[in-house]
Amino acid sequence: METLYEEEMNGPQGCVRVSIEPLERKELPGMLVLQQSVCEALEDQTILQALTIEEFEFIFAGNGLMVGAYAEGELIAFRALLAPPIDAEHLGYDIGLTEDMLPRVIYQEISVVHPSYRGNRLQQKMGDVVMRQLPLLEREFRFVCATVAPGNLASLKDKLAQGMEIHALKEKYGDWLRYILVKDLEAPRKPGGERVLVEIENLDRQKQLLADGFVGVGIEERERRGLLEFLQIERSDRK
C-alpha cells in the first residue's frame, strides 16, 4: 500500500509511527468496527452522521476516495470524499448553485479518529492528504461541501482551517441542525467586507447573518466570562 504521509504521533502507549494510506474495499470491515466504536464513545450521538455500508460501497465503486491512518498495522482513523448522487438533499441547492453546477460538487464526508489518538491533529492531516488526492478522480470538481453539527467544534475548526466557509445553518438528515460549508476551488472569495463576531452558542443570530449574505470564515477565542468560542462572520460577495 502506498504511504501518502507519515509521522510520529502520541498513542495510548507512547510515541508511535502513524502512516496515512489510500483505503480499498477490503478494509471495509475494519472501518465499520472503528466507526461504531467512535460513535459509541461520543457523549452527543447526533454530532456524527455515520455512513451506512451502502454509502461506503458507493464510494468504493468509483464515487469518491478514502484514506486511512494506521498505527502498528491497526486502522486508527479514516476520512472520505464522496461524489454524491444528485437528489433533493444535494448540498449544492443549500448554497445556491444552479442545476448545471451540481455535478461539480464533491463532499468532504465522514472523518473518524480513534479516541486514543485524538490531539494529534490527525483529522486535519488526513484532510490535507485526501484533498491532495482529489485530482486523481476521473471527474473534475469545483466545489467542496461539508456539513458539521454546531456542537462539533473540532470538526468545524478543521473545515474552516481548510478555507471552507459556512454558507447556511439549517436542518438536514431529517431534523438535525447542521452548518453547511463550501470551498470554491476555482474562484475563492476575495478577503474583505464587514466583520462581525458572534458567540458560538448564538445560533439564531448566526442564522440571521447567513440569511443577510454573510458567511462564516473562522473561530476566535476571546475572554468573556471565561474563554468562549466565537464564530467570525464576514459579508459574502456572492451574487
PyRosetta script that sets phi, psi and omega in degrees:
from pyrosetta import init, pose_from_sequence

init()
pose = pose_from_sequence("METLYEEEMNGPQGCVRVSIEPLERKELPGMLVLQQSVCEALEDQTILQALTIEEFEFIFAGNGLMVGAYAEGELIAFRALLAPPIDAEHLGYDIGLTEDMLPRVIYQEISVVHPSYRGNRLQQKMGDVVMRQLPLLEREFRFVCATVAPGNLASLKDKLAQGMEIHALKEKYGDWLRYILVKDLEAPRKPGGERVLVEIENLDRQKQLLADGFVGVGIEERERRGLLEFLQIERSDRK")
pose.set_psi(1, 136.2)
pose.set_omega(1, -179.6)
pose.set_phi(2, -70.5)
pose.set_psi(2, 133.8)
pose.set_omega(2, 175.6)
pose.set_phi(3, -92.5)
pose.set_psi(3, 121.3)
pose.set_omega(3, -178.1)
pose.set_phi(4, -94.1)
pose.set_psi(4, -23.7)
pose.set_omega(4, -179.0)
pose.set_phi(5, -162.7)
pose.set_psi(5, 145.7)
pose.set_omega(5, -179.6)
pose.set_phi(6, -148.0)
pose.set_psi(6, 141.0)
pose.set_omega(6, -176.8)
pose.set_phi(7, -163.8)
pose.set_psi(7, 150.4)
pose.set_omega(7, 170.9)
pose.set_phi(8, -77.1)
pose.set_psi(8, 130.7)
pose.set_omega(8, -179.2)
pose.set_phi(9, -134.7)
pose.set_psi(9, 165.9)
pose.set_omega(9, 177.9)
pose.set_phi(10, -83.1)
pose.set_psi(10, 127.2)
pose.set_omega(10, 177.0)
pose.set_phi(11, -119.3)
pose.set_psi(11, -178.0)
pose.set_omega(11, -177.7)
pose.set_phi(12, -63.4)
pose.set_psi(12, -24.4)
pose.set_omega(12, -179.4)
pose.set_phi(13, -112.5)
pose.set_psi(13, 18.6)
pose.set_omega(13, -179.3)
pose.set_phi(14, 114.0)
pose.set_psi(14, -160.8)
pose.set_omega(14, -175.9)
pose.set_phi(15, -70.3)
pose.set_psi(15, 137.8)
pose.set_omega(15, -178.3)
pose.set_phi(16, -145.0)
pose.set_psi(16, 149.0)
pose.set_omega(16, 178.6)
pose.set_phi(17, -81.4)
pose.set_psi(17, 125.5)
pose.set_omega(17, -179.5)
pose.set_phi(18, -117.2)
pose.set_psi(18, 131.8)
pose.set_omega(18, 177.1)
pose.set_phi(19, -119.6)
pose.set_psi(19, 143.3)
pose.set_omega(19, 176.5)
pose.set_phi(20, -107.6)
pose.set_psi(20, 127.1)
pose.set_omega(20, -173.3)
pose.set_phi(21, -136.7)
pose.set_psi(21, 158.3)
pose.set_omega(21, 173.1)
pose.set_phi(22, -64.0)
pose.set_psi(22, 147.0)
pose.set_omega(22, 178.2)
pose.set_phi(23, -104.4)
pose.set_psi(23, 144.6)
pose.set_omega(23, 177.8)
pose.set_phi(24, -118.2)
pose.set_psi(24, 168.9)
pose.set_omega(24, -177.1)
pose.set_phi(25, -54.9)
pose.set_psi(25, -34.3)
pose.set_omega(25, -177.6)
pose.set_phi(26, -65.3)
pose.set_psi(26, -16.6)
pose.set_omega(26, 179.8)
pose.set_phi(27, -85.5)
pose.set_psi(27, -3.3)
pose.set_omega(27, -173.4)
pose.set_phi(28, -57.4)
pose.set_psi(28, -43.6)
pose.set_omega(28, 179.5)
pose.set_phi(29, -56.7)
pose.set_psi(29, -43.9)
pose.set_omega(29, 178.2)
pose.set_phi(30, -66.5)
pose.set_psi(30, -34.1)
pose.set_omega(30, 178.1)
pose.set_phi(31, -65.7)
pose.set_psi(31, -41.2)
pose.set_omega(31, 179.7)
pose.set_phi(32, -64.8)
pose.set_psi(32, -40.0)
pose.set_omega(32, 177.8)
pose.set_phi(33, -64.3)
pose.set_psi(33, -45.2)
pose.set_omega(33, 179.5)
pose.set_phi(34, -63.9)
pose.set_psi(34, -44.3)
pose.set_omega(34, 179.0)
pose.set_phi(35, -58.6)
pose.set_psi(35, -44.3)
pose.set_omega(35, -179.4)
pose.set_phi(36, -63.3)
pose.set_psi(36, -43.0)
pose.set_omega(36, -178.7)
pose.set_phi(37, -66.8)
pose.set_psi(37, -37.0)
pose.set_omega(37, 178.4)
pose.set_phi(38, -68.6)
pose.set_psi(38, -42.9)
pose.set_omega(38, 178.7)
pose.set_phi(39, -60.8)
pose.set_psi(39, -42.6)
pose.set_omega(39, -178.4)
pose.set_phi(40, -66.6)
pose.set_psi(40, -25.4)
pose.set_omega(40, -178.5)
pose.set_phi(41, -82.9)
pose.set_psi(41, -9.9)
pose.set_omega(41, -177.8)
pose.set_phi(42, -77.0)
pose.set_psi(42, 135.7)
pose.set_omega(42, 174.6)
pose.set_phi(43, -69.0)
pose.set_psi(43, -39.2)
pose.set_omega(43, 178.7)
pose.set_phi(44, -110.0)
pose.set_psi(44, 106.2)
pose.set_omega(44, -174.7)
pose.set_phi(45, -70.3)
pose.set_psi(45, -13.3)
pose.set_omega(45, -175.8)
pose.set_phi(46, -86.2)
pose.set_psi(46, -8.9)
pose.set_omega(46, -174.4)
pose.set_phi(47, -81.7)
pose.set_psi(47, -13.4)
pose.set_omega(47, 179.9)
pose.set_phi(48, -124.2)
pose.set_psi(48, 119.5)
pose.set_omega(48, 177.0)
pose.set_phi(49, -91.3)
pose.set_psi(49, 100.1)
pose.set_omega(49, -177.4)
pose.set_phi(50, -67.1)
pose.set_psi(50, 148.8)
pose.set_omega(50, 175.9)
pose.set_phi(51, -85.3)
pose.set_psi(51, 145.2)
pose.set_omega(51, 175.4)
pose.set_phi(52, -83.8)
pose.set_psi(52, 166.3)
pose.set_omega(52, 176.1)
pose.set_phi(53, -58.1)
pose.set_psi(53, -40.4)
pose.set_omega(53, -179.9)
pose.set_phi(54, -62.5)
pose.set_psi(54, -37.5)
pose.set_omega(54, 179.0)
pose.set_phi(55, -69.9)
pose.set_psi(55, -40.1)
pose.set_omega(55, 174.7)
pose.set_phi(56, -60.6)
pose.set_psi(56, -45.4)
pose.set_omega(56, -179.0)
pose.set_phi(57, -61.8)
pose.set_psi(57, -38.0)
pose.set_omega(57, 179.2)
pose.set_phi(58, -61.5)
pose.set_psi(58, -42.7)
pose.set_omega(58, 178.6)
pose.set_phi(59, -65.7)
pose.set_psi(59, -46.5)
pose.set_omega(59, -178.7)
pose.set_phi(60, -65.8)
pose.set_psi(60, -19.2)
pose.set_omega(60, 179.6)
pose.set_phi(61, -80.7)
pose.set_psi(61, 11.7)
pose.set_omega(61, 177.3)
pose.set_phi(62, 104.7)
pose.set_psi(62, 13.1)
pose.set_omega(62, -178.0)
pose.set_phi(63, -109.7)
pose.set_psi(63, 43.7)
pose.set_omega(63, 179.6)
pose.set_phi(64, 143.8)
pose.set_psi(64, -159.7)
pose.set_omega(64, 178.1)
pose.set_phi(65, -158.1)
pose.set_psi(65, 162.9)
pose.set_omega(65, 180.0)
pose.set_phi(66, -138.6)
pose.set_psi(66, 146.6)
pose.set_omega(66, 171.1)
pose.set_phi(67, -124.9)
pose.set_psi(67, 150.1)
pose.set_omega(67, 179.2)
pose.set_phi(68, -130.1)
pose.set_psi(68, 152.6)
pose.set_omega(68, 177.0)
pose.set_phi(69, -107.3)
pose.set_psi(69, 133.1)
pose.set_omega(69, -178.2)
pose.set_phi(70, -120.0)
pose.set_psi(70, 139.0)
pose.set_omega(70, 172.5)
pose.set_phi(71, -126.6)
pose.set_psi(71, 117.2)
pose.set_omega(71, -178.9)
pose.set_phi(72, 52.3)
pose.set_psi(72, 42.3)
pose.set_omega(72, 176.8)
pose.set_phi(73, 81.2)
pose.set_psi(73, -2.8)
pose.set_omega(73, -179.0)
pose.set_phi(74, -101.9)
pose.set_psi(74, 132.8)
pose.set_omega(74, 176.1)
pose.set_phi(75, -70.4)
pose.set_psi(75, 118.4)
pose.set_omega(75, -177.0)
pose.set_phi(76, -114.8)
pose.set_psi(76, -10.3)
pose.set_omega(76, -178.9)
pose.set_phi(77, -165.8)
pose.set_psi(77, 155.9)
pose.set_omega(77, 170.9)
pose.set_phi(78, -154.5)
pose.set_psi(78, 160.4)
pose.set_omega(78, -179.1)
pose.set_phi(79, -146.1)
pose.set_psi(79, 145.9)
pose.set_omega(79, -171.8)
pose.set_phi(80, -129.3)
pose.set_psi(80, 149.4)
pose.set_omega(80, 164.7)
pose.set_phi(81, -114.1)
pose.set_psi(81, 137.9)
pose.set_omega(81, -177.3)
pose.set_phi(82, -129.5)
pose.set_psi(82, 126.0)
pose.set_omega(82, 169.7)
pose.set_phi(83, -87.6)
pose.set_psi(83, 102.8)
pose.set_omega(83, -167.4)
pose.set_phi(84, -78.4)
pose.set_psi(84, 155.7)
pose.set_omega(84, 169.5)
pose.set_phi(85, -68.0)
pose.set_psi(85, 152.0)
pose.set_omega(85, 179.8)
pose.set_phi(86, -90.5)
pose.set_psi(86, 107.3)
pose.set_omega(86, 179.9)
pose.set_phi(87, -138.9)
pose.set_psi(87, -173.3)
pose.set_omega(87, -175.2)
pose.set_phi(88, -65.0)
pose.set_psi(88, -23.1)
pose.set_omega(88, -178.0)
pose.set_phi(89, -92.9)
pose.set_psi(89, 5.8)
pose.set_omega(89, -177.0)
pose.set_phi(90, -57.4)
pose.set_psi(90, 132.9)
pose.set_omega(90, -177.5)
pose.set_phi(91, -66.5)
pose.set_psi(91, -21.1)
pose.set_omega(91, 177.9)
pose.set_phi(92, -59.1)
pose.set_psi(92, -34.7)
pose.set_omega(92, 177.1)
pose.set_phi(93, -64.8)
pose.set_psi(93, -36.8)
pose.set_omega(93, -176.7)
pose.set_phi(94, -69.5)
pose.set_psi(94, -23.0)
pose.set_omega(94, 180.0)
pose.set_phi(95, -105.4)
pose.set_psi(95, 9.4)
pose.set_omega(95, 172.3)
pose.set_phi(96, 85.3)
pose.set_psi(96, 20.5)
pose.set_omega(96, 178.7)
pose.set_phi(97, -77.7)
pose.set_psi(97, 151.4)
pose.set_omega(97, 175.4)
pose.set_phi(98, -80.6)
pose.set_psi(98, 162.8)
pose.set_omega(98, -175.6)
pose.set_phi(99, -56.1)
pose.set_psi(99, -38.6)
pose.set_omega(99, -176.0)
pose.set_phi(100, -71.5)
pose.set_psi(100, -15.8)
pose.set_omega(100, -180.0)
pose.set_phi(101, -90.7)
pose.set_psi(101, -13.0)
pose.set_omega(101, -174.7)
pose.set_phi(102, -60.4)
pose.set_psi(102, -37.3)
pose.set_omega(102, 178.7)
pose.set_phi(103, -64.9)
pose.set_psi(103, -11.6)
pose.set_omega(103, -178.5)
pose.set_phi(104, -98.7)
pose.set_psi(104, 15.7)
pose.set_omega(104, 178.9)
pose.set_phi(105, -103.0)
pose.set_psi(105, 133.6)
pose.set_omega(105, 171.5)
pose.set_phi(106, -126.1)
pose.set_psi(106, 146.6)
pose.set_omega(106, -178.4)
pose.set_phi(107, -99.9)
pose.set_psi(107, 139.1)
pose.set_omega(107, 160.5)
pose.set_phi(108, -82.2)
pose.set_psi(108, 107.6)
pose.set_omega(108, -175.2)
pose.set_phi(109, -89.2)
pose.set_psi(109, -151.3)
pose.set_omega(109, -171.9)
pose.set_phi(110, -58.3)
pose.set_psi(110, 144.2)
pose.set_omega(110, 172.9)
pose.set_phi(111, -129.6)
pose.set_psi(111, 120.2)
pose.set_omega(111, -173.6)
pose.set_phi(112, -123.3)
pose.set_psi(112, 130.1)
pose.set_omega(112, 177.5)
pose.set_phi(113, -131.6)
pose.set_psi(113, 128.0)
pose.set_omega(113, 177.4)
pose.set_phi(114, -57.1)
pose.set_psi(114, 134.6)
pose.set_omega(114, -177.7)
pose.set_phi(115, -52.3)
pose.set_psi(115, -31.4)
pose.set_omega(115, -177.7)
pose.set_phi(116, -69.8)
pose.set_psi(116, -13.1)
pose.set_omega(116, -176.6)
pose.set_phi(117, -117.2)
pose.set_psi(117, 14.4)
pose.set_omega(117, 174.6)
pose.set_phi(118, -70.6)
pose.set_psi(118, 154.5)
pose.set_omega(118, -179.3)
pose.set_phi(119, 94.9)
pose.set_psi(119, 0.3)
pose.set_omega(119, 178.6)
pose.set_phi(120, -101.4)
pose.set_psi(120, 6.1)
pose.set_omega(120, -175.5)
pose.set_phi(121, 57.2)
pose.set_psi(121, 33.2)
pose.set_omega(121, -176.0)
pose.set_phi(122, -67.8)
pose.set_psi(122, -35.7)
pose.set_omega(122, 178.1)
pose.set_phi(123, -59.6)
pose.set_psi(123, -46.0)
pose.set_omega(123, -179.0)
pose.set_phi(124, -67.2)
pose.set_psi(124, -39.5)
pose.set_omega(124, -179.4)
pose.set_phi(125, -66.4)
pose.set_psi(125, -40.0)
pose.set_omega(125, 175.1)
pose.set_phi(126, -65.3)
pose.set_psi(126, -35.2)
pose.set_omega(126, 177.5)
pose.set_phi(127, -61.9)
pose.set_psi(127, -43.3)
pose.set_omega(127, 177.9)
pose.set_phi(128, -62.2)
pose.set_psi(128, -42.7)
pose.set_omega(128, -178.8)
pose.set_phi(129, -66.0)
pose.set_psi(129, -47.2)
pose.set_omega(129, -175.2)
pose.set_phi(130, -66.5)
pose.set_psi(130, -32.8)
pose.set_omega(130, 178.0)
pose.set_phi(131, -71.5)
pose.set_psi(131, -29.9)
pose.set_omega(131, 175.7)
pose.set_phi(132, -70.2)
pose.set_psi(132, -21.7)
pose.set_omega(132, 177.9)
pose.set_phi(133, -85.2)
pose.set_psi(133, -12.0)
pose.set_omega(133, -175.4)
pose.set_phi(134, -54.7)
pose.set_psi(134, -42.4)
pose.set_omega(134, -179.8)
pose.set_phi(135, -63.3)
pose.set_psi(135, -13.1)
pose.set_omega(135, -179.7)
pose.set_phi(136, -75.9)
pose.set_psi(136, -16.8)
pose.set_omega(136, 179.3)
pose.set_phi(137, -71.9)
pose.set_psi(137, 152.8)
pose.set_omega(137, -175.3)
pose.set_phi(138, -66.7)
pose.set_psi(138, -37.4)
pose.set_omega(138, -180.0)
pose.set_phi(139, -87.5)
pose.set_psi(139, 154.9)
pose.set_omega(139, 174.6)
pose.set_phi(140, -97.1)
pose.set_psi(140, 132.6)
pose.set_omega(140, -177.8)
pose.set_phi(141, -117.7)
pose.set_psi(141, 145.2)
pose.set_omega(141, 178.6)
pose.set_phi(142, -111.1)
pose.set_psi(142, -36.9)
pose.set_omega(142, -174.4)
pose.set_phi(143, -112.7)
pose.set_psi(143, 128.8)
pose.set_omega(143, 174.2)
pose.set_phi(144, -106.6)
pose.set_psi(144, 119.3)
pose.set_omega(144, -177.8)
pose.set_phi(145, -115.5)
pose.set_psi(145, 157.9)
pose.set_omega(145, 177.5)
pose.set_phi(146, -158.6)
pose.set_psi(146, 158.7)
pose.set_omega(146, 171.6)
pose.set_phi(147, -120.5)
pose.set_psi(147, 145.9)
pose.set_omega(147, 179.8)
pose.set_phi(148, -141.0)
pose.set_psi(148, 135.1)
pose.set_omega(148, 174.9)
pose.set_phi(149, -69.3)
pose.set_psi(149, 140.4)
pose.set_omega(149, -179.9)
pose.set_phi(150, -54.9)
pose.set_psi(150, -30.4)
pose.set_omega(150, -179.4)
pose.set_phi(151, -83.1)
pose.set_psi(151, -4.9)
pose.set_omega(151, -177.2)
pose.set_phi(152, -96.1)
pose.set_psi(152, 75.6)
pose.set_omega(152, -174.1)
pose.set_phi(153, -66.9)
pose.set_psi(153, -33.2)
pose.set_omega(153, 179.6)
pose.set_phi(154, -61.7)
pose.set_psi(154, -45.3)
pose.set_omega(154, 179.6)
pose.set_phi(155, -69.2)
pose.set_psi(155, -37.7)
pose.set_omega(155, 179.1)
pose.set_phi(156, -64.1)
pose.set_psi(156, -44.9)
pose.set_omega(156, 177.1)
pose.set_phi(157, -60.8)
pose.set_psi(157, -40.3)
pose.set_omega(157, 179.1)
pose.set_phi(158, -58.8)
pose.set_psi(158, -48.5)
pose.set_omega(158, -177.3)
pose.set_phi(159, -66.6)
pose.set_psi(159, -42.7)
pose.set_omega(159, -179.4)
pose.set_phi(160, -66.4)
pose.set_psi(160, -34.5)
pose.set_omega(160, 178.3)
pose.set_phi(161, -65.2)
pose.set_psi(161, -24.3)
pose.set_omega(161, 177.6)
pose.set_phi(162, -84.1)
pose.set_psi(162, 1.6)
pose.set_omega(162, -179.8)
pose.set_phi(163, 89.1)
pose.set_psi(163, 11.6)
pose.set_omega(163, 174.8)
pose.set_phi(164, -78.8)
pose.set_psi(164, 156.7)
pose.set_omega(164, -178.5)
pose.set_phi(165, -126.3)
pose.set_psi(165, 145.9)
pose.set_omega(165, 175.5)
pose.set_phi(166, -81.6)
pose.set_psi(166, 119.8)
pose.set_omega(166, 179.4)
pose.set_phi(167, -111.1)
pose.set_psi(167, -12.3)
pose.set_omega(167, 179.7)
pose.set_phi(168, -158.0)
pose.set_psi(168, 159.1)
pose.set_omega(168, 174.4)
pose.set_phi(169, -140.5)
pose.set_psi(169, 106.1)
pose.set_omega(169, -172.3)
pose.set_phi(170, -155.6)
pose.set_psi(170, 173.4)
pose.set_omega(170, 179.3)
pose.set_phi(171, -80.1)
pose.set_psi(171, 131.6)
pose.set_omega(171, 176.3)
pose.set_phi(172, -135.3)
pose.set_psi(172, 168.3)
pose.set_omega(172, 177.9)
pose.set_phi(173, 53.8)
pose.set_psi(173, 42.9)
pose.set_omega(173, -177.2)
pose.set_phi(174, 100.0)
pose.set_psi(174, -102.2)
pose.set_omega(174, -178.0)
pose.set_phi(175, -131.2)
pose.set_psi(175, 28.8)
pose.set_omega(175, 179.2)
pose.set_phi(176, -94.2)
pose.set_psi(176, 127.5)
pose.set_omega(176, -179.5)
pose.set_phi(177, -73.3)
pose.set_psi(177, 133.3)
pose.set_omega(177, -176.8)
pose.set_phi(178, -141.9)
pose.set_psi(178, 140.1)
pose.set_omega(178, 163.7)
pose.set_phi(179, -73.7)
pose.set_psi(179, 141.8)
pose.set_omega(179, 173.6)
pose.set_phi(180, -114.8)
pose.set_psi(180, 118.1)
pose.set_omega(180, -174.5)
pose.set_phi(181, -113.9)
pose.set_psi(181, 154.1)
pose.set_omega(181, 179.5)
pose.set_phi(182, -149.0)
pose.set_psi(182, 148.6)
pose.set_omega(182, 170.7)
pose.set_phi(183, -129.4)
pose.set_psi(183, 125.6)
pose.set_omega(183, 177.2)
pose.set_phi(184, -90.5)
pose.set_psi(184, 110.9)
pose.set_omega(184, -174.9)
pose.set_phi(185, -74.2)
pose.set_psi(185, -21.0)
pose.set_omega(185, -176.5)
pose.set_phi(186, -99.7)
pose.set_psi(186, -31.2)
pose.set_omega(186, -176.3)
pose.set_phi(187, -138.4)
pose.set_psi(187, 71.2)
pose.set_omega(187, 179.1)
pose.set_phi(188, -60.9)
pose.set_psi(188, 146.5)
pose.set_omega(188, -178.7)
pose.set_phi(189, -66.6)
pose.set_psi(189, 137.3)
pose.set_omega(189, 178.8)
pose.set_phi(190, -72.4)
pose.set_psi(190, 143.8)
pose.set_omega(190, 179.7)
pose.set_phi(191, -66.9)
pose.set_psi(191, 157.2)
pose.set_omega(191, 178.7)
pose.set_phi(192, 124.1)
pose.set_psi(192, 177.3)
pose.set_omega(192, -178.9)
pose.set_phi(193, 103.0)
pose.set_psi(193, 169.7)
pose.set_omega(193, -178.4)
pose.set_phi(194, -66.4)
pose.set_psi(194, 138.3)
pose.set_omega(194, -176.9)
pose.set_phi(195, -114.0)
pose.set_psi(195, 130.0)
pose.set_omega(195, -178.4)
pose.set_phi(196, -133.0)
pose.set_psi(196, 137.9)
pose.set_omega(196, 175.3)
pose.set_phi(197, -107.5)
pose.set_psi(197, 133.6)
pose.set_omega(197, -177.9)
pose.set_phi(198, -132.2)
pose.set_psi(198, 139.6)
pose.set_omega(198, 177.3)
pose.set_phi(199, -59.9)
pose.set_psi(199, 139.7)
pose.set_omega(199, -176.4)
pose.set_phi(200, -59.9)
pose.set_psi(200, -27.6)
pose.set_omega(200, -179.7)
pose.set_phi(201, -80.7)
pose.set_psi(201, -15.3)
pose.set_omega(201, -174.0)
pose.set_phi(202, -85.4)
pose.set_psi(202, 76.0)
pose.set_omega(202, -175.2)
pose.set_phi(203, -70.4)
pose.set_psi(203, -32.4)
pose.set_omega(203, 179.2)
pose.set_phi(204, -63.3)
pose.set_psi(204, -43.0)
pose.set_omega(204, 178.6)
pose.set_phi(205, -65.7)
pose.set_psi(205, -38.8)
pose.set_omega(205, 178.6)
pose.set_phi(206, -63.6)
pose.set_psi(206, -43.5)
pose.set_omega(206, 178.8)
pose.set_phi(207, -59.3)
pose.set_psi(207, -40.8)
pose.set_omega(207, -178.9)
pose.set_phi(208, -65.3)
pose.set_psi(208, -43.5)
pose.set_omega(208, 179.1)
pose.set_phi(209, -64.3)
pose.set_psi(209, -41.9)
pose.set_omega(209, 178.9)
pose.set_phi(210, -62.7)
pose.set_psi(210, -39.3)
pose.set_omega(210, 177.8)
pose.set_phi(211, -66.8)
pose.set_psi(211, -27.1)
pose.set_omega(211, -179.0)
pose.set_phi(212, -87.6)
pose.set_psi(212, 5.5)
pose.set_omega(212, 176.0)
pose.set_phi(213, 98.3)
pose.set_psi(213, 15.3)
pose.set_omega(213, 174.0)
pose.set_phi(214, -91.7)
pose.set_psi(214, 161.2)
pose.set_omega(214, 172.8)
pose.set_phi(215, -132.8)
pose.set_psi(215, 147.8)
pose.set_omega(215, 177.9)
pose.set_phi(216, -83.2)
pose.set_psi(216, 132.1)
pose.set_omega(216, -174.4)
pose.set_phi(217, -126.9)
pose.set_psi(217, -7.9)
pose.set_omega(217, -178.1)
pose.set_phi(218, -177.8)
pose.set_psi(218, 172.3)
pose.set_omega(218, 178.3)
pose.set_phi(219, -125.4)
pose.set_psi(219, 134.3)
pose.set_omega(219, 176.0)
pose.set_phi(220, -119.6)
pose.set_psi(220, 156.4)
pose.set_omega(220, 173.4)
pose.set_phi(221, -112.6)
pose.set_psi(221, 126.7)
pose.set_omega(221, 179.5)
pose.set_phi(222, -130.1)
pose.set_psi(222, 148.3)
pose.set_omega(222, 179.1)
pose.set_phi(223, -86.3)
pose.set_psi(223, 110.3)
pose.set_omega(223, 178.6)
pose.set_phi(224, -154.1)
pose.set_psi(224, 106.4)
pose.set_omega(224, -170.5)
pose.set_phi(225, 54.2)
pose.set_psi(225, 46.8)
pose.set_omega(225, -174.2)
pose.set_phi(226, 93.5)
pose.set_psi(226, -176.7)
pose.set_omega(226, -179.5)
pose.set_phi(227, -84.2)
pose.set_psi(227, 118.8)
pose.set_omega(227, 176.6)
pose.set_phi(228, -119.5)
pose.set_psi(228, 157.5)
pose.set_omega(228, 174.8)
pose.set_phi(229, -87.4)
pose.set_psi(229, 136.1)
pose.set_omega(229, 177.5)
pose.set_phi(230, -118.7)
pose.set_psi(230, 139.0)
pose.set_omega(230, 177.3)
pose.set_phi(231, -93.6)
pose.set_psi(231, 120.5)
pose.set_omega(231, 179.2)
pose.set_phi(232, -87.2)
pose.set_psi(232, 127.6)
pose.set_omega(232, -178.2)
pose.set_phi(233, -121.7)
pose.set_psi(233, 136.5)
pose.set_omega(233, 173.5)
pose.set_phi(234, -126.7)
pose.set_psi(234, 152.4)
pose.set_omega(234, 178.5)
pose.set_phi(235, -67.6)
pose.set_psi(235, 135.1)
pose.set_omega(235, -179.2)
pose.set_phi(236, -82.1)
pose.set_psi(236, 152.5)
pose.set_omega(236, 172.9)
pose.set_phi(237, -100.5)
pose.set_psi(237, 22.9)
pose.set_omega(237, 176.3)
pose.set_phi(238, -63.7)
pose.set_psi(238, 147.8)
pose.set_omega(238, 177.3)
pose.set_phi(239, -106.9)
pose.dump_pdb("model.pdb")
